Amino acid sequence: MFEPRAFLASLFDAAVRAADPLEGIRAHLPQKPKDRTVVIGAGKGAAQMAQALETLWQEPLSGVVVTRYGYGCETEKIEVIEAAHPVPDAAGLAASKRLVETISGLTPDDLVIALICGGGSALLPAPPEGLTLDDEIALNEMLLASGAPIAAMNVVRKHLSTIKGGRLAAATRARVVSLIVSDIPGDNPAHVASGPTVPDSSTRHDALDIVRQYRLALPQAALDHLNSERADAPHPDDPVFADHSHHIVASAAVSLEAAAAAARNEGIEAAILSDEMEGEARDVAQVHAAISREIATRDRPFTKPVVLLSGGETTVTLRSKGGRGGRNGEFALAMALAIDGFDIDVLAADTDGVDGSESNAGAFCDGTTIRRLRAENLDPRKLLDGNDSYSAFDAIDDLFVTGPSGTNVNDFRAILIR
């Protein structure tokens, strides 16, 4: 018998397998240097990237990477440090210092391989002079609650840092090759982890515009910094980056193609809507639901049965305190309200295995979700308004729990219309 949720979970698994860094790194191994090879890295999949590189690199190497608590894995030559995500902590602050120290004494005859993936922004706190770790923690909490898209968040972060915006790469005379697993819609490498090794052309004035647009109540010291030339990040045409290069080794686009192929192998047609979805999770859910209902009732623009796939990174503007759940749970709960009574099954999950700061990757929902929540004396609309999707799906055993996946190409959504 066909099991819709097992089918949707298998598509998620196919997407995650396609984002395994091993093959992507293999395809982009840099030329060996005259002297030393040193590895640095940051992100929720950085330890797995380090493990893959150790498997592939036949010459001596050393280095250090930082990942989220519980996301480490065994490595032989590259040290793995764990720190807090999505809100920074002192371990991340110490890790940022270690990364800079690790490469600052190298020469042009050395090679730095930077392993960068999503989550690096929070894992590499490095406040500029006049600001503290507490200030950076407050900044991250504000950004996460603001509803700003990830690219905008990272523009602010990189101008309030001594390590982001290319500054880490600028701290060495060695050649730097960045191998990047992208969790950014559009795959701009300078936005992944706020670009510690890849500069971009954004300015502190852009950061100030974002602060104003999203009404971020930054500490006065942060505003003073953004209004000073000290906040200017290195420009991409700075000579320090002349011999540097970067490669995207995994992305949402590749993962969605793999999921689509897996669906077709099961006899279900697949349509990829986009790998660049952004916006409020509940609003993105409304659009997905409208397309799904159109297919369910009129067989357009696609014919049943079909699975709709999308990626990207939605956002959540917090409307109350105390709610639990991430953007994928919020999407799923809003979707459940919009497909109530329809023969539609949905999985929304984060490919790194963690939705927000909870233990689940995301959640399932279908046309019976709202009825089942009400049978538990829960008000789904109230739960959504309270940003409390975790409590909703936990109550009806519809959380999707995978554990750390070892990669991160952001949101994965699969919607089956039967």
Secondary structure, DSSP 8 states (H G I E B T S, - for coil): ---HHHHHHHHHHHHHHHT-HHHHHHHT-----SS-EEEEEESTTHHHHHHHHHHH--S--EEEEEEETT-----SSEEEEEE-SSS--HHHHHHHHHHHHHHHT--TTSEEEEEEETTHHHH-----TT--HHHHHHHHHHHHHHT--HHHHHHHHHTS-SSTTTTTGGG-SSEEEEEEE--STT--TTTGGG-SSS--S--HHHHHHHHHHTT----HHHHHHHTSGGG----TT-GGGTT-EEEEEE-HHHHHHHHHHHHHHTT-EEEEEEEEE-SBHHHHHHHHHHHHHHHHHH--SS-SSEEEEEEE--B-B--SSS----HHHHHHHHHHHHSTTSSEEEEEEETTS-STTSS-SEEEEETTHHHHHHHTT--HHHHHHTT-HHHHHHHTT-EE-----S----EEEEEEE-
